[in-house]
Every structure is written in C-alpha cells, then in structure tokens.
Amino acid sequence: MVRYAPSRRAPERATTDHIAPLAMIRRILAVMRLPRGRARSRQQLKELDNHPLMDIGLGREAIDYTSPRPELHWHWD
C-alpha cells in the first residue's frame, strides 16, 4: 500500500497591500529614529572608561574610530 504525503502549499509572502496606513507610518518613524539611537549609543560608548570597554571586548581605538561620525540633531520629542 502506497501512501502519498499531502501536498504542502508554499507560505504566502507578505505584501504591503494589506498594511494599514497607521502601521506604515509607525514603520517609517521607526526607521527614521534608527540613526538617532545609533548616535546615542556611540556617544555612550565614547563616555565609558577603558575598564568597562575591555569587559565588553572593545578597545579605546575601536571607539575612537567610530566616534568622529557627526551627531544628528533631529529631535523627535
């Protein structure tokens, strides 16, 4: 007796056709906030002493390399 496995359908891909306008606006705002968060993280790393940097596996030279990037002055408050 031969058994056939039920056919599996391929999962449907997500499209932007069904995304509500409010959800789309939230996604756009989230993408716009990314650079500010990264700039804040770079500034916080720059303010750390050498000992905590060594604890997380970074050296001062790695921080000094990434810190010259200009800070963004967008305020979303």
N, CA and C atoms as an extended XYZ file, in Angstrom:
231
Properties=species:S:1:pos:R:3:atomname:S:1:resname:S:1:resid:I:1 pbc="F F F"
N         0.842       -1.171        0.000 N   MET     1
C         0.000        0.000        0.000 CA  MET     1
C         0.895        1.244        0.000 C   MET     1
N         0.675        2.129       -0.944 N   VAL     2
C         1.484        3.336       -1.083 CA  VAL     2
C         0.710        4.509       -0.524 C   VAL     2
N         1.371        5.248        0.372 N   ARG     3
C         0.736        6.440        0.933 CA  ARG     3
C         1.406        7.667        0.337 C   ARG     3
N         0.600        8.594       -0.011 N   TYR     4
C         1.114        9.840       -0.551 CA  TYR     4
C         1.021       10.923        0.513 C   TYR     4
N         2.095       11.667        0.650 N   ALA     5
C         2.086       12.772        1.619 CA  ALA     5
C         1.193       13.885        1.077 C   ALA     5
N         0.449       14.514        1.968 N   PRO     6
C        -0.387       15.620        1.500 CA  PRO     6
C         0.496       16.736        0.943 C   PRO     6
N         0.030       17.350       -0.108 N   SER     7
C         0.839       18.410       -0.712 CA  SER     7
C         0.865       19.617        0.213 C   SER     7
N         2.025       20.218        0.290 N   ARG     8
C         2.192       21.404        1.134 CA  ARG     8
C         2.199       22.627        0.235 C   ARG     8
N         1.450       23.610        0.656 N   ARG     9
C         1.463       24.860       -0.095 CA  ARG     9
C         2.601       25.726        0.400 C   ARG     9
N         3.154       26.478       -0.497 N   ALA    10
C         4.216       27.416       -0.128 CA  ALA    10
C         3.601       28.543        0.699 C   ALA    10
N         4.297       28.990        1.737 N   PRO    11
C         3.746       30.079        2.548 CA  PRO    11
C         3.621       31.354        1.713 C   PRO    11
N         2.565       32.075        1.981 N   GLU    12
C         2.345       33.307        1.239 CA  GLU    12
C         3.318       34.374        1.712 C   GLU    12
N         3.809       35.164        0.784 N   ARG    13
C         4.732       36.235        1.121 CA  ARG    13
C         3.957       37.456        1.595 C   ARG    13
N         4.579       38.165        2.501 N   ALA    14
C         3.959       39.385        2.998 CA  ALA    14
C         4.044       40.467        1.934 C   ALA    14
N         2.978       41.174        1.772 N   THR    15
C         2.959       42.289        0.837 CA  THR    15
C         2.537       43.541        1.589 C   THR    15
N         2.770       44.665        0.986 N   THR    16
C         2.383       45.922        1.628 CA  THR    16
C         0.962       46.317        1.262 C   THR    16
N         0.279       45.492        0.496 N   ASP    17
C        -1.086       45.824        0.093 CA  ASP    17
C        -2.050       45.867        1.274 C   ASP    17
N        -1.800       45.042        2.276 N   HIS    18
C        -2.746       44.914        3.374 CA  HIS    18
C        -2.299       45.622        4.646 C   HIS    18
N        -1.256       46.431        4.576 N   ILE    19
C        -0.779       47.132        5.760 CA  ILE    19
C        -1.591       48.401        5.951 C   ILE    19
N        -2.103       48.569        7.141 N   ALA    20
C        -2.909       49.751        7.446 CA  ALA    20
C        -2.031       51.000        7.384 C   ALA    20
N        -2.597       52.124        7.003 N   PRO    21
C        -1.804       53.359        6.908 CA  PRO    21
C        -1.099       53.730        8.208 C   PRO    21
N        -1.741       53.528        9.339 N   LEU    22
C        -1.119       53.854       10.616 CA  LEU    22
C         0.091       52.965       10.876 C   LEU    22
N        -0.011       51.706       10.533 N   ALA    23
C         1.121       50.791       10.707 CA  ALA    23
C         2.278       51.197        9.805 C   ALA    23
N         1.979       51.649        8.604 N   MET    24
C         3.021       52.087        7.682 CA  MET    24
C         3.727       53.324        8.233 C   MET    24
N         2.964       54.249        8.782 N   ILE    25
C         3.554       55.455        9.378 CA  ILE    25
C         4.442       55.080       10.549 C   ILE    25
N         4.013       54.139       11.366 N   ARG    26
C         4.837       53.696       12.509 CA  ARG    26
C         6.140       53.080       12.039 C   ARG    26
N         6.092       52.315       10.959 N   ARG    27
C         7.320       51.708       10.427 CA  ARG    27
C         8.277       52.772        9.910 C   ARG    27
N         7.741       53.753        9.212 N   ILE    28
C         8.576       54.832        8.683 CA  ILE    28
C         9.227       55.603        9.818 C   ILE    28
N         8.455       55.928       10.857 N   LEU    29
C         9.013       56.654       12.000 CA  LEU    29
C        10.081       55.835       12.717 C   LEU    29
N         9.867       54.537       12.820 N   ALA    30
C        10.873       53.677       13.462 CA  ALA    30
C        12.176       53.695       12.681 C   ALA    30
N        12.096       53.675       11.365 N   VAL    31
C        13.305       53.718       10.538 CA  VAL    31
C        13.993       55.072       10.685 C   VAL    31
N        13.218       56.128       10.814 N   MET    32
C        13.793       57.460       10.956 CA  MET    32
C        14.469       57.650       12.311 C   MET    32
N        14.053       56.884       13.313 N   ARG    33
C        14.651       57.000       14.649 CA  ARG    33
C        15.948       56.214       14.786 C   ARG    33
N        16.207       55.293       13.893 N   LEU    34
C        17.407       54.454       13.989 CA  LEU    34
C        18.709       55.255       14.052 C   LEU    34
N        18.946       56.209       13.174 N   PRO    35
C        20.218       56.937       13.229 CA  PRO    35
C        20.420       57.669       14.561 C   PRO    35
N        19.367       58.223       15.114 N   ARG    36
C        19.491       58.927       16.391 CA  ARG    36
C        19.863       57.952       17.515 C   ARG    36
N        19.277       56.778       17.523 N   GLY    37
C        19.621       55.769       18.520 CA  GLY    37
C        21.061       55.304       18.391 C   GLY    37
N        21.514       55.160       17.165 N   ARG    38
C        22.901       54.754       16.946 CA  ARG    38
C        23.864       55.848       17.388 C   ARG    38
N        23.503       57.097       17.112 N   ALA    39
C        24.346       58.216       17.544 CA  ALA    39
C        24.423       58.266       19.066 C   ALA    39
N        23.310       58.007       19.725 N   ARG    40
C        23.277       57.995       21.192 CA  ARG    40
C        24.161       56.874       21.731 C   ARG    40
N        24.105       55.707       21.093 N   SER    41
C        24.936       54.581       21.525 CA  SER    41
C        26.422       54.893       21.356 C   SER    41
N        26.783       55.524       20.227 N   ARG    42
C        28.182       55.892       20.026 CA  ARG    42
C        28.655       56.867       21.099 C   ARG    42
N        27.795       57.829       21.449 N   GLN    43
C        28.165       58.804       22.476 CA  GLN    43
C        28.338       58.123       23.834 C   GLN    43
N        27.457       57.197       24.175 N   GLN    44
C        27.562       56.487       25.445 CA  GLN    44
C        28.826       55.636       25.491 C   GLN    44
N        29.185       54.981       24.401 N   LEU    45
C        30.424       54.205       24.356 CA  LEU    45
C        31.638       55.106       24.507 C   LEU    45
N        31.567       56.272       23.907 N   LYS    46
C        32.681       57.214       23.980 CA  LYS    46
C        32.918       57.690       25.415 C   LYS    46
N        31.859       57.753       26.221 N   GLU    47
C        31.959       58.234       27.600 CA  GLU    47
C        32.432       57.164       28.584 C   GLU    47
N        32.477       55.889       28.161 N   LEU    48
C        32.906       54.817       29.058 CA  LEU    48
C        34.410       54.864       29.297 C   LEU    48
N        34.803       54.396       30.483 N   ASP    49
C        36.224       54.254       30.787 CA  ASP    49
C        36.788       53.019       30.086 C   ASP    49
N        38.099       52.849       30.154 N   ASN    50
C        38.746       51.719       29.486 CA  ASN    50
C        38.338       50.374       30.080 C   ASN    50
N        38.160       50.312       31.403 N   HIS    51
C        37.838       49.031       32.044 CA  HIS    51
C        36.497       48.467       31.564 C   HIS    51
N        35.411       49.243       31.596 N   PRO    52
C        34.151       48.684       31.061 CA  PRO    52
C        34.235       48.344       29.572 C   PRO    52
N        35.016       49.105       28.831 N   LEU    53
C        35.178       48.783       27.410 CA  LEU    53
C        35.861       47.437       27.229 C   LEU    53
N        36.886       47.171       28.059 N   MET    54
C        37.568       45.874       27.974 CA  MET    54
C        36.615       44.749       28.379 C   MET    54
N        35.706       45.015       29.328 N   ASP    55
C        34.739       43.997       29.741 CA  ASP    55
C        33.827       43.577       28.594 C   ASP    55
N        33.489       44.492       27.718 N   ILE    56
C        32.613       44.150       26.595 CA  ILE    56
C        33.398       43.815       25.333 C   ILE    56
N        34.718       43.770       25.435 N   GLY    57
C        35.547       43.326       24.333 CA  GLY    57
C        35.910       44.403       23.325 C   GLY    57
N        35.864       45.652       23.747 N   LEU    58
C        36.244       46.745       22.857 CA  LEU    58
C        37.444       47.479       23.417 C   LEU    58
N        38.241       48.016       22.538 N   GLY    59
C        39.364       48.847       22.950 CA  GLY    59
C        39.056       50.304       22.660 C   GLY    59
N        39.812       51.185       23.243 N   ARG    60
C        39.607       52.622       23.033 CA  ARG    60
C        39.772       52.978       21.555 C   ARG    60
N        40.678       52.283       20.862 N   GLU    61
C        40.895       52.592       19.453 CA  GLU    61
C        39.654       52.286       18.604 C   GLU    61
N        38.894       51.277       18.986 N   ALA    62
C        37.662       50.965       18.252 CA  ALA    62
C        36.618       52.061       18.475 C   ALA    62
N        36.559       52.586       19.676 N   ILE    63
C        35.595       53.645       19.987 CA  ILE    63
C        36.015       54.944       19.317 C   ILE    63
N        37.289       55.253       19.350 N   ASP    64
C        37.768       56.479       18.724 CA  ASP    64
C        37.576       56.434       17.213 C   ASP    64
N        37.579       55.228       16.648 N   TYR    65
C        37.371       55.101       15.213 CA  TYR    65
C        35.923       55.418       14.835 C   TYR    65
N        34.976       54.979       15.674 N   THR    66
C        33.568       55.167       15.337 CA  THR    66
C        33.006       56.500       15.814 C   THR    66
N        33.666       57.165       16.737 N   SER    67
C        33.075       58.366       17.318 CA  SER    67
C        33.141       59.621       16.459 C   SER    67
N        34.038       59.766       15.477 N   PRO    68
C        34.047       61.013       14.717 CA  PRO    68
C        32.820       61.250       13.847 C   PRO    68
N        31.979       60.274       13.703 N   ARG    69
C        30.786       60.446       12.888 CA  ARG    69
C        29.943       61.591       13.452 C   ARG    69
N        29.461       62.481       12.624 N   PRO    70
C        28.707       63.631       13.127 CA  PRO    70
C        27.396       63.196       13.768 C   PRO    70
N        27.077       63.832       14.847 N   GLU    71
C        25.833       63.539       15.546 CA  GLU    71
C        24.669       64.175       14.796 C   GLU    71
N        23.550       63.504       14.806 N   LEU    72
C        22.362       64.062       14.167 CA  LEU    72
C        21.641       64.971       15.150 C   LEU    72
N        21.087       66.012       14.661 N   HIS    73
C        20.409       66.961       15.537 CA  HIS    73
C        18.914       66.962       15.312 C   HIS    73
N        18.357       65.779       15.064 N   TRP    74
C        16.919       65.670       14.914 CA  TRP    74
C        16.333       65.436       16.290 C   TRP    74
N        15.300       66.132       16.604 N   HIS    75
C        14.615       65.947       17.883 CA  HIS    75
C        13.192       65.515       17.615 C   HIS    75
N        12.838       64.356       18.119 N   TRP    76
C        11.507       63.797       17.902 CA  TRP    76
C        10.640       63.912       19.132 C   TRP    76
N        11.022       64.738       20.067 N   ASP    77
C        10.241       64.865       21.316 CA  ASP    77
C         8.993       65.674       21.106 C   ASP    77
